[in-house]
């Protein structure tokens, strides 16, 4: 579950409040969060008055100027172009300049285009300036390349010839992905890193809902040498491309430049057909190519997300995992903490079944209903505190992403909610019903379940979501 929002609005507001006392750290943290859509929207609203950011952009602290430019680039609002252009014209500290250039590239628009085209990069006066000047040249090139980001690449539906493809599932859901892969007519094998298939039909593979990503394995445990990497990658790599370097201990920018040079150019991080992924292990590396010009329309129904929305790939896996415990063909299903509805929509894609979503937030249900319309879903949504919900009939399946203490609310506020909900489960579940509960609060959930004599834990599974390790607990009535 790569949740859309990994911090609360309150935490983001706190970071914005630190801009005066710790501008460098606060700007850096806000920039990191602004890389994701939901936090970015909140940060943009919190800093709608840009006067403080503009003051830091032109202030006396170079690191603050650099990070202010980075944040404006992450927010990517054309209204900030003028301030960035003024900063670029005034900036005399060379390590700050690349961030301003990249921010202008991210923002785009006529003002930014004119400024980037008019900018003349400096030349190095001596050896001490070479690195900074090279960084400026690279940033200028990338910023100009970003201006092409809205020019679509021709979609790729097939590879030139059949080759090995690795389908990566969320942790713990390899068997679920394998089952879906086989159901689509592919011959696949499950290994520790995912499902391996030999095919040229990558567009069809992209339609698999339980695949987190699709990779083309190129080489394993090869020398960490730019020329060796280029020789192996070049026959498979489509251009333009970007280079993703992971777990590298040295000068990342220098090594990426060396690989790009060995490949003969074509590196464009803003508009690319393939990602060349280099995963390092000391002096060796594994190479993968991730095709990026393969259309991915699987989750187009997600018109609106909310804080802590479950990633749709995790939702697809979780829905299919839940069905493996159900004997009924059309299980009547409840999501008692439905959020924007993703779990129910993914369940409906696996089985045609009646579903009900309950949530205490009317704003959240507005998002769910909008998504339901786009998904052509038959789900029914109820605005209610689940502890006060009284359905006419029991449910065959309860499937939900429960509130996390570190994502939604607090651990303390979740304690009475979890206790009350677990106490309700025997009444909510049909005689052979199953509850599939996904949460980081597994200790709290486990303690509540031990105190409920009418329930038994049938299975548990730990997965990974954005650096966290939520647990899936399957519960039956005794």
C-alpha positions in Angstrom: 0.0 0.0 0.0 2.0 3.0 -1.1 -0.4 5.4 0.7 -1.1 8.7 -0.9 -0.4 10.6 2.3 2.3 9.4 4.8 1.9 12.4 7.1 -1.2 14.2 8.4 -2.2 17.7 7.6 -1.4 18.6 11.2 2.2 17.4 10.8 2.5 19.3 7.5 1.2 22.4 9.2 3.8 21.9 11.9 6.6 21.8 9.3 5.3 25.0 7.7 5.4 26.6 11.1 9.1 25.7 11.5 10.1 27.8 8.4 11.1 30.7 10.6 13.2 28.8 13.1 14.6 26.0 10.9 14.1 27.0 7.3 16.6 24.6 5.8 15.2 21.5 7.6 11.6 22.5 7.2 11.9 23.2 3.5 13.7 19.9 2.9 11.0 18.0 4.7 8.2 19.8 2.9 9.9 19.1 -0.4 10.1 15.4 0.3 6.4 15.2 1.2 5.4 17.3 -1.8 6.6 14.5 -4.1 3.3 12.8 -3.4 0.1 14.2 -4.7 -2.1 14.4 -1.6 0.6 16.1 0.6 1.5 18.4 -2.3 -2.1 19.7 -2.5 -2.1 20.4 1.3 1.3 22.0 1.3 0.3 24.2 -1.7 -2.7 25.4 0.2 -0.8 25.9 3.5 1.7 28.1 1.6 -0.8 29.8 -0.7 0.8 33.1 0.4 4.3 32.5 -1.0 5.9 35.6 0.6 7.8 33.6 3.2 9.1 31.1 0.6 10.1 34.0 -1.7 11.9 35.7 1.1 13.9 32.5 1.8 14.5 32.1 -1.9 16.3 35.5 -2.0 17.6 35.5 1.6 21.1 35.2 3.0 21.3 31.4 3.6 22.4 29.5 0.5 21.0 26.2 1.7 17.7 27.8 2.4 17.7 29.4 -1.1 18.4 26.0 -2.6 15.7 24.2 -0.6 13.1 27.0 -1.3 13.7 26.5 -5.0 13.4 22.7 -4.6 10.0 23.1 -2.8 8.7 25.5 -5.5 9.8 23.0 -8.1 7.9 20.2 -6.3 4.8 22.3 -6.1 5.1 23.1 -9.8 2.9 26.2 -9.9 3.4 28.6 -12.8 2.7 31.6 -10.5 6.2 30.9 -8.9 8.1 31.3 -12.2 8.8 35.1 -11.8 10.3 34.6 -8.3 12.5 31.8 -9.5 13.7 33.8 -12.6 14.6 36.7 -10.3 16.5 34.3 -8.0 18.3 32.7 -11.0 19.5 36.1 -12.2 20.7 37.1 -8.8 22.2 33.8 -7.6 26.0 33.8 -7.2 26.4 30.6 -5.2 26.9 27.9 -7.8 25.6 24.9 -5.8 22.2 26.7 -5.5 21.7 27.3 -9.3 20.9 23.7 -10.3 17.8 23.6 -8.0 16.5 26.9 -9.5 17.0 25.6 -13.0 15.2 22.3 -12.2 12.4 24.1 -10.5 11.8 26.2 -13.6 11.8 23.1 -15.7 9.2 21.5 -13.4 7.0 24.6 -13.5 7.1 25.1 -17.3 5.0 27.8 -19.0 6.1 30.7 -21.3 8.1 32.6 -18.6 10.1 29.5 -17.6 10.7 28.4 -21.2 12.0 31.9 -22.1 14.3 32.0 -19.0 15.8 28.6 -19.6 16.4 29.2 -23.3 18.1 32.5 -22.5 20.2 31.1 -19.7 23.9 30.8 -20.4 25.7 28.3 -18.1 29.0 29.5 -16.6 32.4 28.0 -17.4 34.8 26.7 -14.8 37.6 29.1 -14.0 39.7 26.4 -12.3 39.5 22.8 -11.1 37.7 23.7 -7.9 34.7 24.9 -10.0 34.4 21.9 -12.4 32.0 19.9 -10.3 29.6 22.8 -9.6 29.7 23.8 -13.3 29.0 20.3 -14.4 26.0 20.1 -12.1 24.7 23.4 -13.5 25.1 22.1 -17.1 23.4 18.8 -16.2 20.5 20.7 -14.5 20.1 23.0 -17.4 19.9 20.1 -19.8 17.4 18.3 -17.6 15.3 21.4 -17.2 15.1 21.9 -21.0 14.2 18.3 -21.4 11.4 18.6 -18.9 9.8 21.1 -21.3 9.1 18.2 -23.6 7.4 16.1 -20.8 3.9 16.8 -22.1 4.7 15.6 -25.6 3.5 12.0 -25.5 5.6 9.1 -26.6 4.0 6.5 -28.9 2.5 3.8 -26.7 4.2 0.4 -26.7 2.0 -2.6 -26.7 4.5 -5.3 -27.5 8.2 -6.0 -27.2 10.3 -6.5 -30.3 10.5 -10.2 -29.4 9.6 -12.5 -26.5 11.8 -12.0 -23.5 11.8 -12.6 -19.8 9.5 -10.3 -17.8 9.4 -10.0 -14.1 6.1 -9.0 -12.4 6.6 -7.7 -8.9 3.8 -8.2 -6.4 3.4 -6.4 -3.1 5.3 -8.4 -0.3 3.4 -11.5 0.6 1.1 -11.6 -2.4 3.2 -13.6 -4.9 0.8 -16.5 -5.1 -2.1 -14.1 -5.7 -0.3 -12.5 -8.6 0.7 -15.9 -10.0 -2.9 -17.0 -9.9 -4.0 -13.9 -11.8 -1.2 -14.2 -14.3 -2.1 -17.9 -15.1 -5.8 -16.9 -15.4 -4.9 -14.5 -18.2 -3.3 -17.4 -20.2 0.4 -16.8 -19.4 2.8 -19.5 -18.3 4.4 -18.0 -15.2 6.7 -19.2 -12.4 6.9 -17.7 -8.9 10.3 -16.9 -7.5 11.5 -14.9 -4.5 11.5 -11.7 -6.5 8.1 -12.1 -8.2 6.4 -13.9 -11.1 8.6 -14.6 -14.2 7.0 -14.8 -17.7 8.4 -15.1 -21.1 6.4 -13.1 -23.6 6.3 -10.0 -25.9 2.7 -9.0 -24.7 3.6 -6.4 -22.1 0.4 -4.4 -22.6 -1.6 -7.4 -21.6 0.7 -8.0 -18.6 0.3 -4.3 -17.6 -3.5 -5.1 -17.2 -2.8 -7.5 -14.3 -4.2 -5.7 -11.3 -1.9 -7.4 -8.7 1.4 -6.4 -10.3 3.2 -3.6 -8.5 5.6 -3.1 -11.4 6.8 -4.8 -14.6 10.5 -5.2 -15.2 12.7 -6.7 -17.8 15.7 -8.4 -16.1 18.9 -7.5 -18.1 21.8 -8.8 -16.0 22.7 -10.0 -12.6 25.8 -9.5 -10.5 27.8 -7.6 -13.2 30.7 -5.3 -12.6 29.7 -1.8 -11.4 31.3 -0.3 -14.5 29.6 2.2 -16.8 30.8 0.6 -20.0 29.9 -2.9 -19.0 26.4 -1.7 -18.0 25.9 0.1 -21.4 27.0 -2.9 -23.4 24.4 -5.1 -21.7 21.6 -2.5 -21.6 21.9 -0.9 -25.0 20.3 -3.7 -27.1 17.2 -3.7 -24.9 16.9 0.0 -23.9 14.4 2.2 -25.7 15.1 5.9 -26.0 14.8 8.4 -24.5 15.4 6.8 -21.1 16.1 7.8 -17.5 18.6 6.1 -15.1 17.5 5.0 -11.7 20.6 4.3 -9.5 19.9 2.5 -6.2 22.2 1.7 -3.3 25.2 3.4 -4.8 27.9 4.7 -2.4 29.8 7.1 -4.5 29.1 10.3 -6.5 25.7 9.5 -7.9 25.6 12.3 -10.5 29.0 11.4 -11.8 28.2 7.8 -12.3 24.9 8.5 -13.9 26.6 10.8 -16.3 29.2 8.1 -17.1 26.5 5.5 -17.9 24.7 8.0 -20.1 27.9 8.8 -21.9 28.6 5.1 -22.4 25.1 4.7 -23.8 25.7 7.5 -26.3 23.3 10.0 -24.6 19.5 9.9 -24.6 19.1 10.4 -20.9 15.9 12.4 -20.3 14.4 12.0 -16.8 11.3 14.0 -17.6 10.2 12.2 -20.8 11.4 8.7 -21.3 10.3 5.4 -22.8 12.3 3.2 -20.4 13.8 3.4 -17.0 17.2 1.8 -16.7 17.4 0.6 -13.1 20.8 -0.1 -11.6 20.6 -1.9 -8.2 24.0 -1.9 -6.6 25.6 -4.4 -4.2 29.0 -3.0 -3.3 31.1 -3.6 -6.5 28.5 -5.4 -8.5 25.0 -4.6 -9.7 21.8 -6.0 -11.1 20.2 -4.4 -14.2 16.5 -4.0 -15.0 14.6 -2.1 -17.5 11.2 -0.8 -16.6 9.1 0.1 -19.7 7.4 3.5 -19.0 5.6 4.0 -22.3 3.2 1.1 -21.7 -0.3 2.6 -21.0 -1.5 1.9 -17.5 -5.2 2.5 -17.3 -6.0 -0.1 -14.6 -7.1 2.4 -11.9 -8.5 5.3 -14.0 -11.6 5.3 -11.7 -9.5 6.9 -8.9 -10.7 10.4 -9.5 -10.1 11.4 -5.9 -7.9 10.0 -3.2 -7.9 10.8 0.5 -5.2 10.7 3.2 -4.1 7.1 3.9 -5.9 5.7 0.8 -4.7 2.2 0.1 -2.8 1.8 -3.1 -5.0 0.1 -5.7 -2.5 -2.7 -6.4 -2.5 -3.6 -2.7 -6.3 -3.4 -2.7 -6.5 -5.8 -5.7 -4.3 -8.3 -3.9 -6.1 -7.9 -0.7 -9.5 -8.4 -2.3 -8.4 -11.6 -4.1 -6.7 -12.9 -1.0 -9.9 -12.4 0.9 -11.9 -14.3 -1.7 -9.6 -17.3 -1.2 -11.3 -17.8 2.3 -14.8 -17.5 1.0 -17.0 -20.4 -0.3 -19.9 -18.4 -1.5 -19.9 -17.3 -5.2 -21.3 -13.8 -4.5 -20.3 -12.9 -0.9 -22.3 -10.0 0.6 -19.5 -7.6 1.6 -19.0 -4.8 4.0 -16.1 -2.3 4.2 -16.7 -0.6 7.6 -13.9 2.0 7.0 -14.3 2.4 3.3 -12.5 5.6 2.6 -12.5 6.4 -1.1 -13.8 3.0 -1.9 -10.8 1.4 -3.5 -11.1 -2.0 -1.8 -14.7 -2.4 -2.8 -14.1 -1.5 -6.4 -11.2 -3.9 -6.7 -13.3 -6.7 -5.1 -16.0 -6.0 -7.7 -13.5 -6.5 -10.4 -12.7 -10.0 -9.1 -16.3 -11.0 -8.4 -19.7 -9.7 -9.2 -21.1 -9.2 -5.7 -23.2 -6.7 -3.6 -21.0 -4.4 -1.5 -21.6 -1.7 1.2 -19.1 0.9 2.3 -19.5 2.7 5.7 -17.4 5.7 6.8 -17.8 8.4 9.4 -16.6 11.2 7.1 -19.1 12.6 4.6 -16.2 14.3 2.7 -14.6 10.9 2.3 -17.8 9.4 1.0 -18.1 12.2 -1.5 -14.8 11.0 -2.9 -16.0 7.3 -2.8 -19.2 8.1 -4.7 -17.3 10.1 -7.4 -14.9 7.2 -7.8 -17.8 4.7 -7.8 -19.4 6.5 -10.7 -16.1 6.4 -12.7 -15.7 2.7 -11.8 -19.3 1.8 -12.8 -19.6 0.3 -9.4 -22.7 -1.0 -7.7 -21.4 -0.3 -4.2 -23.7 1.4 -1.8 -22.3 3.9 0.7 -23.5 4.8 4.2 -22.5 7.8 6.3 -22.3 6.3 9.7 -20.0 5.6 12.7 -19.4 1.9 12.3 -20.0 1.4 16.1 -23.6 2.6 15.5 -24.2 0.7 12.3 -27.0 -1.8 12.4 -27.4 -3.7 9.1 -30.5 -5.8 8.4 -28.5 -8.8 7.4 -25.1 -10.2 8.3 -22.2 -10.2 5.9 -20.3 -13.1 4.3 -17.1 -10.9 4.0 -15.9 -7.9 5.9 -12.9 -6.4 4.1 -11.2 -3.3 5.3 -8.2 -1.1 5.7 -8.5 -0.1 9.3 -7.4 3.3 10.7 -3.6 3.3 11.4 -2.5 5.2 14.5 0.4 6.6 12.6 -1.7 7.4 9.5 -5.2 8.3 10.6 -6.0 9.5 14.1 -3.9 8.4 17.0 -3.2 5.1 18.7 -5.1 6.3 21.7 -8.2 7.2 19.7 -8.0 3.8 17.9 -8.1 1.8 21.1 -11.8 2.2 21.8 -12.7 2.0 18.1 -10.9 -1.3 17.7 -12.4 -2.8 20.9 -15.9 -1.7 19.9 -15.5 -3.0 16.3 -14.1 -6.4 17.3 -16.9 -6.8 19.8 -19.4 -6.2 16.9 -17.8 -8.6 14.5 -19.7 -11.8 15.7 -23.0 -9.9 15.0 -21.8 -8.4 11.7 -20.5 -11.8 10.3 -22.8 -14.5 8.9 -22.4 -18.0 10.2 -19.6 -18.9 7.8 -18.4 -15.3 7.3 -14.9 -14.0 7.3 -13.3 -10.7 8.2 -10.1 -9.7 6.5 -8.5 -6.8 8.4 -5.5 -4.8 7.2 -3.8 -2.6 9.7 -0.5 -1.4 11.2 -2.2 -1.6 14.6 -1.7 -5.4 14.7 -0.8 -5.5 18.4 -3.9 -3.6 19.3 -6.1 -5.8 17.0 -4.6 -9.0 18.3 -5.2 -8.0 21.9 -8.9 -7.1 21.1 -9.4 -10.4 19.3 -8.0 -12.4 22.2 -10.7 -10.9 24.4 -13.5 -11.9 22.0 -14.5 -15.5 22.6 -16.7 -15.7 19.5 -13.9 -15.2 17.0 -10.8 -17.2 15.9 -7.8 -16.0 13.8 -7.7 -18.2 10.7 -4.6 -16.7 9.0 -2.1 -13.8 9.2 0.1 -12.2 6.5 2.6 -9.4 6.8 3.1 -7.1 3.8 5.0 -3.9 3.1 3.6 -0.5 2.3 5.7 2.7 1.9 8.3 1.6 4.4 5.7 0.2 6.9 4.7 -3.4 7.5 0.9 -3.7 7.8 -0.5 -7.1 8.8 -3.5 -8.8 7.2 -5.5 -10.8 9.8 -8.2 -13.2 8.7 -10.9 -13.8 11.3 -13.8 -16.4 11.4 -16.6 -16.9 13.8 -16.1 -19.9 16.1 
